[in-house]
Amino acid sequence: MPDDSELSLPLVTERLRLRAHTPGDAAWLHRVYAQPDVARYLLDDPWDAARAAREAVAREPKSDLDGGTNTLALVIERERTPIGDVLLWRTEMHPRIAEVGWVLDPAHAGQGFAREAVAEVLRVAFEHYGLHRVVAQMDARNTASARLATAVGMRREAHLRQDWWNKGEWTDTLVFGMLAEDRDAP
């Protein structure tokens, strides 16, 4: 059952703080999303400063899955320093189905920060919002994200071959999913 109370932000885990975006996030968003190795598997090319400023403003109201944007966009902070973000948004298929996505600054990779943040957002998705299903879709070449999805308990459900034209080439997509009941399974 969904928790009818308003989601209290920031979310705090053992090592991280997950907070709503502010327009002041433009500088770190640009620093992270301008990196070619970050943008490689995303749908967008590396961001310029103007794009980062627009995204910071656009993400600010996305602080509640039940709000008007149907999106929860959170900054991942480690010791008050932004190191990435994680987003959860409702799909058009059904109000109890959402998709999750994440980006982490490569300088902070390999330390379990993305796993910790995504696990917390999945907890909120099922416990607070009462979702039935959460999916994650990614470029099949993004092995780090595939490992993360598996590490948080998502199951690989599909490998779609050359289903997406992106950046001048056909790419494969991996689809991972998690049901509310999967969280209770051994």
N, C-alpha and C positions, 0 to 999 in steps of 0.2 A: 504494500500500500504506500502511496506517496505521502510524504511529510507535508502537511498543509502550511507549515510555517515558512516564512521567507528564508531563503538561503543566507546564512551569515558568512560574510567575507571579511577578511581573508580566510582561506582554508590553511591550516597549519599541519604539516607532517613532521616526522622526526627531524628532517634536515632542511625542509623547504617551506616557503610561504607562497601561496597561490592567491593572487589578488586581481582585482578588476584592472583593466587598462585605463590609462589617462592620456590626454593629449601630450603630456610630457614624455611619453614613451617613444616618441618618434626617433630620437637619437639612437637608442639601443636597438630598436626594430631595424633601422637602417644598417647599423653595424652588423647585425646577424643576417638579415635577409639579402644584403648586398653581396654576400660571399657566394661565389660560383658553386662551391661544393654544397652549400645549403640549398640553393635554387635548383641544383641539378635534377632532383627527382620531384620537384614541385611543378605545378602547372605554369607558374610565372617565371619570367626571367629575373635575374638579380634586380633588386629594387634600387631606385635612386632615392635621394633625400625627400623629394616631393611625394613620391609614392608612399614612403614610410610615414610622412606627416599625415597623408590622407587616411592611411590604415589605422594610425593611432586614434584619430578622431572617430573613424567608423567603428572601431572596436569598443570605444568607451561605453556606449549604451548596452553592449552585449554582456550583461552581467547576471542574467537569469534566463534559464531555459524556458521558464513559464512567462517571461516578459514579452513585449511586442516584437522582439527580434528573433525569438525562439532559439537563442544562442547564448552559450556561456563561454566567454573568451577570457582566459586567465593568464596572467604573467607568472612565469615560474621564477621565483627569486631564491637565491642562495646567499645568506648573510646580507640581505637587503640589496643584492645586485641582481638585476634581471639577466637570466641565462637562457630564456626560451619562453615558449608559450604553448598552451594546450587549449583546444577548442572542442566544444560539444554542441552539436546543432541538431534540431529536429529535422527529419527527412519529410518529404511530402507523402510518403507511403502511408504512415499511420502516426498519430501523436505519441505513441509509446515506443517509437523506434527513433534512434538518433545515430549520428555518426560522430566519431571522434578523430581528431588529427592533432599532430604535435610537431614542433620544431625546437631543436636544442642547439645552442651555439656549440660548434665542434670543439671549442676550447674546454668545454665541460663534459664532453662525451666520455663514455666508458666508466663512469662513476655511479651509475644507477639513478641519477637525478631524473631523467625522463621516465624511467620505470616507476619511480616513487610518485611523480606528479600524475602520470596517466592512471596508476592504480587508485589514487585518491579521487580523481575525476570519475572513474568507473564506479567507485563506492557511492559517490554522490548521485550519479546517474540512476543507480538501482535503489539505493536506500532513501534518498531525499525525493527524487522525481518519480520514483516508481516505474521506471522504464521496463519494458519487456525485453528489448534487444538493443545492443549497440554494435555498430559495425565500424571497421577501419578499412579503408581502401588505399592502396599504395602502389607506386611503380614497383614492379617485380624485381628490379635491380637493386632496390633499396633494402639490402639484407639486414642492416641495422634496425630499421623499423619493423621488419618482419620478426626479427628476434625479440624485439620489445613487445610486440603484440602477443607473441607466444608466452613471454615471461610474465605478463600480467593476466594470463589465463584465457586469452582469446584463442579461438580455434580457426585454423586455416580452412576456409570453406570453398574457395575457388581460385583458380589461376586462369584468368581470361587472356587468351593469346591475341596479341596485336589488336586490342580493342580501342586504343586511344591514340589519336594523332597528336603528338606533342613535340614542340620544338623541332619540327622538321623530320620526325620519324614516328613510325608505329611503335608503340610500347605495350608491354604486357601489364596487367593489373592483378595484384593479389587482393583477395577479399578475406578479411578475418571477421569473426563474429563472436559475440558473447550474449547468452541469454541470462536473465535474472536467475534462473535455476542452476546455471553453470557455477555460480559463485558458491553454492552449497555442496556441489559435487566434490568427491575426493580427488 
